[in-house]
Amino acid sequence: MHYDFAGKGGFTDDCSLAEAAGFKITMINGAKQLMKLTDADDFAMLSYLVASERAAQSHQHKTDNNSMTETRFGTGFDVHKFSDEAGPIWLGGIKLDSDRQILAHSDGDVGLHALCDAILGAIADGDIGAHFPPSDPQWQNADSTIFLDFATKRVLACGGRITGLDLTFICEMPKIGPHRDAMRHRIAEICGISIDRVSVKATTSEGLGFTGRGEGIAAQASASITLPAPSDQGLPAGTTK
């Protein structure tokens, strides 16, 4: 179909031409950045918008750099022997009935000890023995929640936070499954994190080794934390910005 509007006035833009040809015109909302560029004022507005966008991106980049974090991981392992005396034991921060007590300088909670070392390892801050030496009598029969609380506070003092804890017991007895959630709740409570960030598992060693013979209990743990990224990250050792 051909339309001839040559010599006819009254048209303000291409939309008015389309309407004159019988086409339906529909208006939709758009952004200023999609404006029509016709004269010098339009191009001046475009330059202003581009400059504003670049300034906003620059500010965001600086903000992101100031709040950048890094993730670190640590592991821990602990072992304690059983004694021949009957009595309760402490595992994962809770008290359990047991035919035999655990031989240890503190309360012998291998789970909390392994977690403590994992957290301290993630921030490269020694181990539980460095901060609470067994040669020091003040830690005789100490509650191991003190150690885990200390490790947690060391992370907070660095401006970091614990994002995940994973604990595995290696033993024949006691059965960990029935107490798993109680342990997770207690560990989360001590560390000030949600229970969904704490995992507690257990396995046997299929009758092999000292755990298989029922001579003791072992525990291994891992911890993930986030810390503010250092300003000199990526620079060679011994250099500064």
C-alpha positions in Angstrom: 0.0 0.0 0.0 1.3 3.5 -1.0 0.6 6.7 0.8 1.5 10.1 -0.6 1.7 12.9 2.0 4.1 15.1 0.0 3.1 18.7 0.2 0.7 18.1 3.1 1.5 19.9 6.3 0.5 19.4 9.9 2.8 16.5 10.7 4.9 16.9 13.8 6.8 13.6 13.7 6.7 10.0 12.3 3.9 9.0 14.7 1.6 11.6 13.2 2.4 10.3 9.8 1.6 6.7 10.9 -1.7 7.9 12.4 -2.6 9.6 9.1 -1.9 6.3 7.3 -4.4 4.6 9.6 -1.9 2.9 11.9 -2.7 2.6 15.7 -0.1 4.3 17.9 0.5 2.9 21.4 2.4 4.7 24.2 4.5 2.8 26.7 6.6 4.0 29.6 10.3 4.1 29.1 13.5 5.4 30.7 15.1 8.8 30.1 18.2 7.0 28.8 16.0 5.9 25.8 15.0 9.4 24.9 15.0 10.5 21.3 18.1 12.5 20.2 17.3 15.3 17.9 18.9 18.6 18.8 21.8 19.9 20.8 19.8 20.0 24.1 19.1 16.3 23.7 22.8 15.5 23.3 23.7 17.7 26.3 21.2 15.7 28.5 22.7 12.5 27.2 26.2 13.7 28.2 24.9 14.5 31.7 23.3 11.1 32.2 26.5 9.3 31.1 28.6 11.3 33.5 26.2 10.6 36.4 26.2 6.9 35.6 30.0 6.7 35.6 30.2 8.6 38.9 27.8 6.2 40.5 29.8 3.2 39.3 33.0 4.7 40.7 31.4 5.2 44.1 30.0 1.6 44.1 33.5 0.3 43.2 35.1 2.1 46.2 32.3 0.8 48.5 32.8 -2.7 47.3 36.6 -2.6 47.8 36.1 -1.3 51.3 33.7 -4.2 52.2 35.5 -7.0 50.4 35.9 -10.3 52.3 37.8 -13.5 51.9 36.9 -17.0 53.0 39.3 -19.1 55.0 39.2 -22.8 56.1 40.7 -24.6 59.0 40.8 -28.2 60.2 41.1 -29.8 63.6 41.6 -33.3 65.0 41.6 -34.6 68.6 41.8 -38.0 70.4 41.1 -39.1 73.9 41.4 -42.4 75.6 38.7 -44.1 77.8 39.5 -44.8 81.4 38.3 -47.9 83.3 36.0 -45.9 85.5 32.3 -45.6 84.8 30.8 -42.2 84.5 29.4 -39.7 82.1 31.4 -38.1 79.2 31.1 -34.8 77.4 30.8 -34.8 73.6 29.8 -32.0 71.3 29.0 -29.8 74.4 26.5 -32.2 75.9 26.7 -34.7 78.7 26.2 -38.4 77.8 25.9 -41.5 79.9 28.8 -43.9 79.4 30.3 -47.1 80.9 33.7 -45.4 80.9 35.0 -41.9 81.5 37.4 -40.1 79.2 41.0 -39.5 80.3 41.8 -35.9 79.7 43.2 -32.8 81.4 40.0 -30.9 80.8 36.5 -32.4 80.4 37.8 -34.4 77.4 35.3 -33.2 74.8 37.0 -34.3 71.6 34.3 -32.7 69.5 34.7 -29.2 70.9 38.5 -29.5 70.9 38.6 -30.4 67.2 36.2 -27.5 66.4 38.3 -25.1 68.4 41.5 -26.1 66.5 39.6 -25.8 63.2 38.5 -22.3 64.0 41.9 -21.2 65.3 43.5 -22.8 62.2 41.2 -20.8 59.9 42.6 -17.5 61.3 46.2 -18.9 61.7 46.1 -18.4 65.5 47.8 -21.5 66.9 45.9 -24.3 68.4 44.1 -25.2 71.6 47.3 -26.3 73.4 49.0 -23.0 72.7 46.2 -21.0 74.3 45.2 -23.6 77.0 48.3 -25.6 77.8 47.6 -28.9 79.6 50.6 -28.2 81.9 48.5 -25.3 83.4 46.6 -26.5 86.4 43.8 -23.9 85.9 42.5 -25.9 83.0 42.2 -29.1 85.0 38.7 -30.5 84.4 37.8 -27.3 82.5 34.6 -27.0 80.6 35.5 -27.2 76.9 32.8 -24.7 76.0 35.3 -22.1 77.4 37.8 -23.1 74.6 35.2 -22.9 71.8 33.9 -19.6 73.1 37.4 -18.3 73.1 38.1 -19.4 69.5 34.8 -17.8 68.4 35.8 -14.5 70.0 39.2 -14.6 68.3 37.4 -14.7 65.0 35.1 -11.8 66.0 38.1 -9.8 67.2 39.5 -10.1 63.6 36.3 -8.6 62.2 35.3 -12.1 60.9 32.4 -14.5 61.3 32.0 -18.2 61.3 30.0 -19.4 58.3 30.1 -23.2 58.7 31.3 -25.9 61.1 31.5 -29.6 60.3 32.3 -32.2 63.0 32.8 -35.9 62.6 33.1 -38.4 65.5 35.1 -41.6 65.0 34.0 -44.1 67.5 32.2 -47.4 68.2 30.4 -46.1 71.3 28.4 -44.1 72.2 26.0 -43.8 69.4 26.0 -40.2 68.2 22.9 -40.2 66.0 20.3 -39.9 68.9 22.2 -36.8 70.2 23.2 -35.2 66.9 20.7 -32.3 67.0 21.3 -31.6 70.7 25.0 -31.3 69.8 24.3 -29.0 66.8 22.1 -26.8 68.9 24.7 -26.5 71.7 27.6 -25.8 69.3 25.5 -23.2 67.4 24.7 -21.6 70.7 28.3 -21.4 71.9 29.5 -19.9 68.5 26.5 -17.6 68.1 25.5 -19.0 64.7 22.4 -20.6 63.3 22.0 -24.3 63.7 21.9 -24.8 59.9 25.5 -23.8 59.8 26.5 -26.7 62.1 26.9 -30.3 60.9 27.6 -33.2 63.3 28.3 -36.7 61.9 29.7 -40.0 63.1 31.4 -43.0 61.7 33.1 -46.2 63.0 36.4 -47.5 61.9 35.0 -51.0 61.2 36.7 -52.5 64.2 40.1 -51.3 63.1 42.6 -49.3 65.2 42.2 -47.9 68.7 38.7 -46.6 68.0 37.7 -49.9 66.5 38.9 -51.7 69.7 36.9 -49.2 71.8 40.0 -47.7 73.4 39.0 -44.1 72.8 37.2 -41.6 70.7 38.5 -39.4 67.8 37.0 -36.3 66.2 37.9 -34.3 63.2 36.4 -30.9 62.3 36.5 -28.2 59.6 35.5 -24.6 59.9 34.9 -21.9 57.3 35.0 -18.2 58.2 34.9 -14.9 56.4 37.3 -12.1 57.2 37.8 -8.6 55.8 40.2 -8.9 52.9 43.6 -7.3 53.7 44.4 -4.1 51.9 47.7 -5.7 50.7 46.1 -8.8 49.3 48.0 -10.2 46.4 51.2 -8.3 47.1 54.5 -10.2 47.5 55.5 -11.0 51.1 57.3 -8.1 52.8 55.8 -5.4 50.5 53.2 -2.8 51.2 51.1 -0.4 49.2 
